[in-house]
């Protein structure tokens, strides 16, 4: 039988490359997975609230979840201070990025991307037969409103801006966001790391018909494995997103986890503050080492640039010592590693391992 024809633009698709499972890495380096320090995916080392685990054990997984997300949206209204009519929950921020693209992109439309940044923006654009227009950030990973403006055409549908940006941690100001919103296309402001930055543009949704804010519970709330996120959008867009999503897109387990999470925010936000302290402690220690540049970050991670041709060697050295961090293929991130914030003992291990490596290299 002949193979089924695949859409031409899908044949050329470069899929998003996620992190490798820790047990696979452990087998490669002949170590126990429990002994590894996993700092490559910006996951929360403190995990979810104990209330989540307790509530999940009582969840009735034999029934479908509420397709209208009524209780979830009401709880998110209380958390965000914004109307439930402006909120839609999804199976992680990834699903909402995909839904927004499906809602707005016609074949051949342009989407403005601000690299280096989260890779799913360009992937969903490609899936929906759009064209990604890259407007690179400067050497400090800041965006240029004038360059974004110059890239806009009549076919530009979306501008994606990750804020704080992943992987650099850069936070664009509210003034910058307002300037971008005035350019006309839909502006999707990804606030996956909002709780770590302390800033939100959510109020702009009520002032601009072309603003959408994305949020996630993967990082600050420790729910990465359950896939739960939400967006804050103008009411007319929220209604369309609810209409095109799959009926039961957020599982019973994920909905129950969100409900329990919002009943334990004091504990979880205390962990957020601890991760911010560890990020800054790691930054201060690594910046004291000659040749290392650590970029200011408002996420739960730190992007470090090492001396030329040192990036791969340091990444390998960290792995040999049981520490997994994130390396990227983007040329602008050559010799850079992104290191997630961890517990104090994990921070100590990162600092000590890099210090030893740099000292030994310097003595050769």
Helices and strands as residue ranges (DSSP letters): H 8-11, H 22-28, G 33-35, E 37-38, H 50-56, H 70-80, G 84-86, E 87-90, H 92-104, E 110-113, H 120-127, E 131-134, H 145-151, E 156-162, H 174-181, E 186-190, H 194-197, G 202-206, E 211-216, G 224-226, E 229-233, H 235-244, H 252-261, H 265-287, E 293-294, E 301-305, H 311-320, E 323-324, E 326-327, G 331-333, E 336-340, H 344-362
